Amino acid sequence: MLNVAVLDDYQNIFEKIINVDSLSNKFKFTIFNHPIINESEAIVSLKDFEALFIMRERTPITKTLIENLPNLKYIITSGMRNNAIDLVATKQKKIIVCGTEINSYPTAELTWGLIIGLMRNMKHEIDSMFQGYWQTSLGFELKGKRLGLIGLGKIGSQVAKVAKAFEMNVSAWSENLNLTHANDLGVLPMSKEDLLSTSDIVSIHVVLNNDNYKNLITKKEFNLMKKSAFLINTSRGPIVNEKDLISALEKEVIAGAGLDVFNVEPLPQDHKLRFLPNALLMPHIGYVTVENYTKFYNQMVENLLSCLDNKPKRLIK
């Protein structure tokens, strides 16, 4: 019987999706509902396990951790890309790493939830309703506004299509922007500086790989933006310099921010962002849907069974 750790199952979903009893002859599952605080705790907690089921970019699977887990043979992650796994170390120890499919459109959908939430002051109005008030602010219309997309890949393209349905003007920038693709979507290519200075909403949809986009948005970029503009980040926290973001929100350099990702997750309870009225915050739920989790956990089990048959599926190399 294989010892399997299911990490970071914050909402205790695994056993609702997977019939653990039906697999009891093959696997012994141990479920971790709370984040593992640090590497030392991870080494102690995971030393007896032969397989790890992990949610991408939650618990870091570092070289030191891998070297201190003598029984580890398999790592199965949600998604086919996980920057939190040291793949060089897994190769050295001949640990098999597999991934799963993932639906990208839930993140695009949440992006629009954040945009509309900010444009129509939903956080403020919902709070006011519970306090007994009625119509305490004025919102803004989307039609005719400019949406600036930093990144026009799979998710950015989906966001662009919805923007066009709202009759917005859409522009885009990235280091490797496909001009033909942008033209097909009716999206205007721009320099980063022009996009930031002309957009009413700036939404981030680039992939953070090997720090290539880390600190892409700093004080310099905030100062280029309109005072009335909103920033949306559903990609990765470190793309935006968090200290500069907090300063920009406190000083009202920009009107507000809608965030689903942060430098440290879960976001500490005393974090400054939690107390800013012009920050609309979500707990990294862009991909957290019934459909995605069903796909993740079923394919994780499928992958592990395939590994035991020496025919591993969805290998990450």
Stockholm file with secondary structure:
# STOCKHOLM 1.0

chainA/1-317         MLNVAVLDDYQNIFEKIINVDSLSNKFKFTIFNHPIINESEAIVSLKDFEALFIMRERTPITKTLIENLPNLKYIITSGMRNNAIDLVATKQKKIIVCGTEINSYPTAELTWGLIIGLMRNMKHEIDSMFQGYWQTSLGFELKGKRLGLIGLGKIGSQVAKVAKAFEMNVSAWSENLNLTHANDLGVLPMSKEDLLSTSDIVSIHVVLNNDNYKNLITKKEFNLMKKSAFLINTSRGPIVNEKDLISALEKEVIAGAGLDVFNVEPLPQDHKLRFLPNALLMPHIGYVTVENYTKFYNQMVENLLSCLDNKPKRLIK
#=GR chainA/1-317 SS CEEEEECCCTTCCHHHHSCGGGGTTTEEEEECCSCCCSHHHHHHHHTTCSEEEECTTSSCBCHHHHHTCTTCCEEEESSSCCTTBCHHHHHHTTCEEECCCCCSHHHHHHHHHHHHHHHTTHHHHHHHHHTTCCCCCCCCCCTTCEEEEECCSHHHHHHHHHHHHTTCEEEEECTTCCHHHHHHHTCEECCHHHHHHHCSEEEECCCCCTTTTTTCBCHHHHHHSCTTCEEEECSCGGGBCHHHHHHHHHTTSSSEEEESCCSSSSCCTTCGGGGCTTEEECCSCTTCCHHHHHHHHHHHHHHHHHHHTTCCSSBCC
#=GC SS_cons         CEEEEECCCTTCCHHHHSCGGGGTTTEEEEECCSCCCSHHHHHHHHTTCSEEEECTTSSCBCHHHHHTCTTCCEEEESSSCCTTBCHHHHHHTTCEEECCCCCSHHHHHHHHHHHHHHHTTHHHHHHHHHTTCCCCCCCCCCTTCEEEEECCSHHHHHHHHHHHHTTCEEEEECTTCCHHHHHHHTCEECCHHHHHHHCSEEEECCCCCTTTTTTCBCHHHHHHSCTTCEEEECSCGGGBCHHHHHHHHHTTSSSEEEESCCSSSSCCTTCGGGGCTTEEECCSCTTCCHHHHHHHHHHHHHHHHHHHTTCCSSBCC
//
